[in-house]
Amino acid sequence: MVENSDGMLRIFWPNSLTRTTAPGVIVGWKNSELDFFVITVLEDVEVRNVESALRIGTLFRNSPYPVARIFQLCDRSAMHVLGTLNHPDLPEIYDPTRLCAFIMPGEKRPRIYCPARAEISVQVVLFDPPNPTQMQYMSLTPISLALGRDYYSERAPLYFPDEVEVQAEREHERVTQLVNKLRYHTVVRHRSTKKELALNAILRQINCAQEVADLLQKNTPLVGPRRKRSLSVSERVVESAQSLYAFAAWTVWTLFMTYAFPTLLSLFKIAIIGHRILAEGILQILEWPLPLQRLQLPESRRSFNGTVALKDISACCQQVHLRLQQFSYYPTQYALLRRRHATWSSFPTSNSDYIRFYNSLWLVANDVIIGIALGSFLSDNAQTASEFIGGILDEYTIEGLRRMIRWLMSFPGGLKLNTELAAFLGDLFLWVIEYWSSTTVMLVLPRLPTIVYFIGISSFAGASMPIAIFSDLLSLMTIHIYSFYVASARIFNWQLTIIISLFHLFRGKKRNVLRNRIDNCDYDLDQLLLGTILFTLLFFLLPTVVVFYLTFASARMAIISLKATLDTCLACLNHFPLFALMLRLKDSKRLPGGVHFELLDAEQHRLQWQEETERDASKEDDADVDVDVDDQHEQSESSVAYVRLSSTPLSLRHIFEQYFQLWARIRQHYLSPKVVFRLLTGRFVPPLGRSEMYGLQYSVLPRERATISEVWKSLSETMTAGAVSGSSHAHSHLQEGSLGSHGRAIGKRWG
């Protein structure tokens, strides 16, 4: 309970109650003596009847689910009568624990009676109750659209960072430690007040307000006067016809649910289990370790003894693996969503799963639709497409590369290169291109129409499949360019390292490897002479090596950029938050990103019927009117501060949070100064790991997929009493950290 000792009467008032002007009884939660939460207003009832109904539970009859869970969620042990609304008579003695509210016609704010002599300030917090049946709710923390950020940190140990990423991670850890130490040296530390700590419980009360209000309004006739008249003849005829139609419909539905539906459901379960068995077999093949040890770069100081699987080296296998993982998770995810109907909708525990499930279904449907259109086009134009692709491969990977190397062997751009070295490197690369074109390319080009037709057929499984296949073909058909880049980079790096060492020798210095510094050294005359000759020779040969290295490095970076573009397209087709964006535009209350308090104004108002009473009193007795009017002015005048509480929708920055993380990873890997320095010095720049690119798409899947027995168990669960109690126990377990200390007493009372 919130101890409110600051002399402020705080009232949480739903905006939906400002439309009524009839007298009624205010019912809600009493968080403290001066902290009230209004749920609803019961009309045409008396206060003592409502209090008695709340004590014996009459207003909670015919509840679809146990009311004890609502009390546990709201952290309250009982519901109270908070006061009256639009009551014609003011109380003789003002009691701050009993509200006296009024709603004037045409106004959208309640007026609270609080005389000035009470020395109590009034604050009315207006809010729009979220509709839990439409999965609306308020929350202090933004909703999470992913299952976890550290998905691949535990699931894919095959990825290991290179030296640049290791240094960046160490720098990030150092800055984090400094920030944590800085928090201990703050001059003023703000401690959360009891009202701030109670905000979570108040938000849970707001989330439950709509369902509780509907239940109370449904049971209001059990408390108030019962007005029921006998039916007329025409009404009896209509009721009989409706009863006959309802009986016929109920009979047909009962026969269908008794005989046809169990058979169809069993066949559907068998089909899902069969698909799950087949998918598990394919997944095991894709995850089977290959008899190839993962290569370790010489630049990396970290040892690694892992193996790779098909899904780690092929984009097509990775896409198949992702789709099978999604299809294997759908039955369990759907069963989890079905369990949310076994308890109150005010428990927003499955809203994230709901968004992820339907976003995945929507993306798969869009992927298949786009794939069907693309597959139809490729199948109808397989020959033309194969000729176009063959021309591009021949132009840019064979003939264009030959022309570029021959141009480098002469005088490229007017540069005077070493003729012998340029001829040697050019002949070497031309021989490799000739061998490559006569073997691999000649084997692929004649069969290119069949390959294109196969890609068109695979497009009917989704547009992501041809993109993944094209990414693998691009890697396969550019292996020779990758080999040229590795060879030229290694030659350039070796030559640059030797030149730097000889430059230290020329200056009479040497590098101390043990202490990582430059020390003085005395060399003999023959050593200095030989070092000077070698330095001069390698320095004048350096431009020739640099030209070849820059050419193949540019080609390699272009290929990496193209593959990164294809991987980005795959990420958009597999993980784009389309459903979340639709909810953001359609109903932003289903994507809460926090709460917002807005101070409207403070008003001093007088009650309208008090003014009429004053005018009547002035007509009867003119002598006593001054005293009475002054006294009534003091009683009726009150200052009320109005605050609007609203839900802040999830920002676009949070919706695309994982895309920002992916872009930061790509920028850190390719555009950082250290990576540019490695590129300029001829050190190898590895491409971004496939696990890093696909980690975004796997973030909506669990780390461990459900087994076949677990899928069958989840499909076999029905909405029986045992399933309901199990689901409610799960929800209670999820909320046990924030339900308060009234759970056991409420369970004994209302369970």
Buried (B, 14 or more C-beta within 10 A) or exposed (E): BBEBEEEBBBBBBBBBBBEBBEBBBBBBBBBBBBBBBBBBBBBBBEBEBBEEBBEEEBBBEEBEBBBBBBBBBBBBBBBBBBBBBBBEEBEEEBEBEBBBBBBBEEEEBBBBBBBBEBEBBBBBBBBBBBBBEEBBBBBEEBBBBBBBEEBBEEBBEBBBBBBBBBEBEEEEEEEEEEEEEEEEEEEEEEEEEEBEEBBBBBBBBBBBBBBBBEBBBEBBEBBBEEEEEEEEEEEEEEEEEEEEEEEEEEEEEEEEEEEEEEEEEEEEBEEBBEBBEEBBEEBEBBEEEEEEEBEBBEBBEEEBEBEBBBBBBBBBBBBBBBBBBBBBBBBBBBBBBBBBEBBBBBBBBBBBBBBBBBBBBBBBEBBBEBBBEBBEEBBEBBEEBBBEBBEEBBEBBBBEBBEBBEEBBEEBEEEEBBEEBBEEBBEEBBEBBEEBBEEBBEEBBEEBBEBBBBBBBBBBBBBBBBBBBBBBBBBEBBEBBBBBBEBBBBBBBEBBEEBEBBEBBBEEBBEEEEEEEEEEBEBEEEEEEBBEEBBEEBEEBBBBBBBBBBBBBEBBBEBBEBBBEBBBBBBBBBBBBBBBBBBBEEBBBBBBBBBEEEEEEEEEBBBEEBBEBBEEBBEEEEEEBEEBBEEBBEBBBBEBBBBBBBBBBBBEEBBBBBBEBBEEBBEBBBEBEBBEEBBBEBBBBBBBBBBBBBBBBBBBBBBEBBEEEBBBEBBEBEEEEEBBEBBBEBBBEEBEEEBBEBBEEBBEBBE
